[in-house]
Amino acid sequence: MPTHDKRKTRPERRKAAAGSTVRLEGLHISHAAWARLEALVAQLGRAGIPRAHRSGALDMLVLHPEVAAMVLAGGCRVSWCATCAAWLPTARDALTHQDAQPEHVVQGFLVPPA
């Protein structure tokens, strides 16, 4: 009767070159992406959101790249629904959202130029 090794072997993981990534919330992101993330957090801070966190900025970069691009470019108005966490890139989108969902609370902020 053959004997089987009872230990489970872990799959081999590919690792990025040392110093090329930063770990955030279990993800390894490149230094270029980290710099973009830091710039986004700084822009959100300049827009009057002092409690802007890297995790929220990462969500914006991944889930709403068009809004992140607007915030990074600066000089625009962006709205966020505090009820459903939707990012609304234009005032028209915010008004449409508010009309469709009157119980939702939409907060807008002006992003100054970088």
Rosetta blueprint (number, residue, H / E / L):
1 M L
2 P L
3 T L
4 H L
5 D L
6 K L
7 R L
8 K L
9 T L
10 R L
11 P L
12 E L
13 R L
14 R L
15 K L
16 A L
17 A L
18 A L
19 G L
20 S L
21 T E
22 V E
23 R E
24 L E
25 E L
26 G L
27 L E
28 H E
29 I E
30 S E
31 H H
32 A H
33 A H
34 W H
35 A H
36 R H
37 L H
38 E H
39 A H
40 L H
41 V H
42 A H
43 Q H
44 L H
45 G H
46 R H
47 A L
48 G L
49 I L
50 P L
51 R L
52 A L
53 H L
54 R H
55 S H
56 G H
57 A H
58 L H
59 D H
60 M H
61 L H
62 V H
63 L H
64 H L
65 P H
66 E H
67 V H
68 A H
69 A H
70 M H
71 V H
72 L H
73 A H
74 G L
75 G L
76 C E
77 R E
78 V E
79 S E
80 W E
81 C E
82 A L
83 T L
84 C L
85 A L
86 A L
87 W E
88 L E
89 P L
90 T L
91 A H
92 R H
93 D H
94 A H
95 L H
96 T H
97 H H
98 Q H
99 D H
100 A H
101 Q L
102 P L
103 E L
104 H L
105 V L
106 V E
107 Q E
108 G E
109 F E
110 L E
111 V E
112 P L
113 P L
114 A L
